[in-house]
Amino acid sequence: MDQQTMTERGMYVMGFEREYQTTLRVLKAYPADKAELKPAERSKSARELGFLLAMGQAVAGVVATQNEILAAPDFKAPPTWAEVIGAFEHMHADSLAKLQRMTEQEFNAPFRMLVGPGGKTEQMRRADVLWFFAMDQVHHRGQFSVYLRIAGGKVPGIYGPSADEPWA
């Protein structure tokens, strides 16, 4: 199906997979022995930020199959870098299957989401919630690419060349 006839849901699923592949390359480029690196005291460790990216994959499956998110998840990153990457891959596969089963009607259905302190919620279109979390993933991947550079890893091209992966 060409992009002009593709539905918004189809474009979202295609983008979800494309961004996953890019983020996976970034995560796999990270030196495992630097998993506890924190660029600043208030920052998460690379391991924690990597797992936040995995949780971002999981939230897409939650949004695809439930009608609300009323609390931020309480998560604990696994102890090793290999487990972080494994969680990222597993959570993506699980969510991708759920997204692929979602109908157009479900994609456009109302969804209630926590949006502020004191339990403030807002009803939005499920598609807009999915796009919101997709952009959040891009943001955190950008953060993570800085960790990768600080750790001495080679930053792969993300939306074009990088200093470590220039165009020929």
N, C-alpha and C positions, 0 to 999 in steps of 0.2 A: 504494500500500500504506500503511495507516495505521500509526502508531508501535507500536500494541499487537501487531500481527502481524509487524512488521519484525524481522529478525534483528539480532543484535549487529553483525555485519559490515556490514549495511545502514546501521545507525545510525552506525557508525564512518565509513563512506564519506561519508554525508551531512554529518557533523560536520567531516570533513576538508575538504570543499568549502566549507562555511559559514565555518570559521575562516580558510581561505585568502582568501576574499573580504574578510573583515574586515582581515586582515593586509595585503593588497594595498592597501586604502584607506589604511592607516596609512603604508605605505612610499611611496605616491604623494603623500602630503601632505608628505613630508619635503623641505626645500629642498636641491636638488642642490648648490648652492654651499657647503653646510655638511657635505659628506660626510666630511670629515676631523675633525670635531668629536669630542673626547674629554672627557667630563665629569670625568674624573680620570686621572691619569697611568697607572694600572694598567688602565684601561678600554680596551676595543676602540674603534676609531673607529666612527662611525655606518656607514660603508661596510662595515667588517668585520662589525659586528653585523647589518647588513642581509643580508650574504651568509651569515652563520650561519643566518638565517631561511630563506634559499634552500636551504642544505644540509639543513635540517630537513625541507623538502619532499622532497628527494631520498632521504633515509634511509627514508622510508615505502616507496618503491619497492624499495629494497634489502631491507627486512624482508619485503615481500610476495613477493619472488622468490628469496631465498636462505634458508639455514638457520642462518646465524650472522653475527655481527659480532664480530670478535676484536681489532680495533684501532680506535682513534679515527682519523678521516680527517685527513689533512694537506691543508689547503686554503689557497688564496691567493685572496683576494677580487679580482674584476676591478677595473680602474683607474677606472671611471666609475660614477656613480650610475645612469645609464640601463642600464648592463650588469648591475648588481646586480638591478634590477627585471626586466630581461629574463631573467636566470638564474632568478629566483624564479618567474616565469610558466612558463618552459620546464620547470623541475624539477617543478613542481606538475602540469602536464599529463601528463608522462611517468609520474609516480607514480600519478596518478589512474587512468590507463588500466590500470596493473598491478593496482591495488587492485580495480578493477571486474571484472577477470578472475579474481580469487582466489575459490576455492570456500570454503564453510563449513568443510570439513575442513582446508584449507590455513590458514584464518584461526585455527583452534584447534590447529594442530600445534605441536610443540615447537620452540623456537628457542634457540640458545645465544648469550649476549651477554656482552661484557666488562663487569664490574661493579666492578672495583677495581684497585688497583695490583698490579704484578707479574704481570699477565696473568690475574688472577682472573676466572673466568667463572661463569655460572650458567645453568641451563636454565630457561626460562620458556615459558609459552604465547605463541605469536606475537601473539595479540590483546593480551595484556598489554604486550608490547614496543611495539606500535603505539600503545596508549593512553599509555604512558609518554612516548614521543616527542611525542605530541600535546600533552600537558601541558607538556612542555619548551618547545614552540613558544609556547604561551600565556605562559609565564614570560618568554621572551625578547622577545615582542611587548610585554609590560608594560615591560620595560627600555627597549625602543626608544621607547615612547611618552614616556618621560621625556626622551630625547634630542630627540625632536620638539619638546617644549615648550621645552627649553633653546635649541634652534636658532631659536625664534621661529615655528615652523610652527603650524598649527591642528590640534589633536588631534581626530580624528573620534570620534563615539560608538563605543564598542567593545561593551559589554554594556548600554548605556543611554546617557543623555546625557553630554556633556562640557561643560566651560566654553565651548568653541568651537562646539559643536553641541548646544545644549540642545533639549529637547523643546518643542514649540510650546504 
